[in-house]
């Protein structure tokens, strides 16, 4: 149902380098690139992800309460990508680990260089 998700950036070069690394670790690569935006996608038909310089020429800002959740194959990938995000300067908003009791939801939370909140998650066997 979702075709793509976009976040704003005030520095397209910095943001594109960040997402080349983070999304590349999840199997995505650039599929479209223009002067003011870049789109990443995968071959499995999942929703695409893009970063844009705001068209109205005002500063990109973060939506309060807005978060984008990215799927990982397993807890190890959540750990590795979260660690790389922190290494790249992300703000840690929740270390990798199980959430919501024994629901099987394993997640980590962080913010990109522009402050957009991201979640990386997978489902694991319940106890």
N, C-alpha and C positions, 0 to 999 in steps of 0.2 A: 504494500500500500504506500509506503514512503518511497519517493523517487530519489530525493537527496536532502541533505541537511547542510545548512550554511551557517558559518560564524563570521563575524566581522574581525578585521585586523587593521591596525594602524601602521603596520610594517610588514608588507607582503613578503619581502625577502626573508626576514627572520621567521615569520610564520610558516612559509613554505619549507624552509630547511627543517624546522621542528616537525611538521607533519610528514615530510618525506621519510623521516626516521621512524616516528611513532606509527603511522599508518603502514609504512613499508614492513614493519615487524609483524603486522597483522595480515600481510598478503596483498595490500593495496598499492597501486602505483598511479602516477598522474595519467589522466585520460583526456584532459582538456586544460589548456593554459591560455589566458588572455592577459592583457596589460594590467587589469584590475582584479583578476580572480584566477584561482587554480582549483581543479576538481580531481579528486582521487576516486578510484573504483576498483572493484575486484571482478574476476571472471565468473564468480558464482551468482551474479545477479543481485547481490545485496544492495541496499541503498548506497548511493554515492555520498561523498563528503566534500565540502568546498569551503574555501576561505575567500572573502571578498573585501576589498577596500570599499567603504560605503559610497554608494552612488550619489548621495546628496552632499558629498564633500565635507560632512561633519565627522567628528571623531567616532570611531567604533566604541561602543560601550557594551558591558556585559548585562544580560537580562537576569534580574534577581529571580531566583527560583528555577531558572532554566538550566538544564543539564543534558548532555548528549552521552548516551550509553553505547559503548563499543563492545562487540562480542569477541571473546577470546576462546580458544579451543579447550583450554584447561587451566588449572591454578598456576602451573609453572609459567605459562605465557603471561598470566596476569602479573605475577611477580617480576618477570623479566622486563616487561613493557613499563610497569610502574617504576621500577628502578631506573630505567633509561629516561623516562620522563623527568624524574627528579634530577638525574645527572644533567639533563638539558636545561635545568632551571625552573622546572614546574614547582608550584606550591603543592605540598602534600596535604590533601584534605581527607585522608583516611587510608591507612596502610592496608595492604592486601590481607584478606582473611574472610572467614565465613561471616555472613550477616543473617539477621532474622532467625536466630535459634538454629533449628535443624532443617531449615527450608531447602538447603542445598545450594543457596545463592552465595557465591564466592566473588568478592569484588574489591576494587581499590578505587580511590578517588583522587583527582589532581586537577590543577588548573593550568591551561596553556599560557604562553607568554603574554597574551592579551587579557588573561583573567577568565576565560571561558571555562566553566566547570565540565570535566569529563569523568566518566565512569568506565571502568574496564571490568567486565564480568564474565563468568561462566557458571554453569550448573554442575554440581558434583553430587555423588550419591548421598542420600540422607542417612543419618545415624539412627 
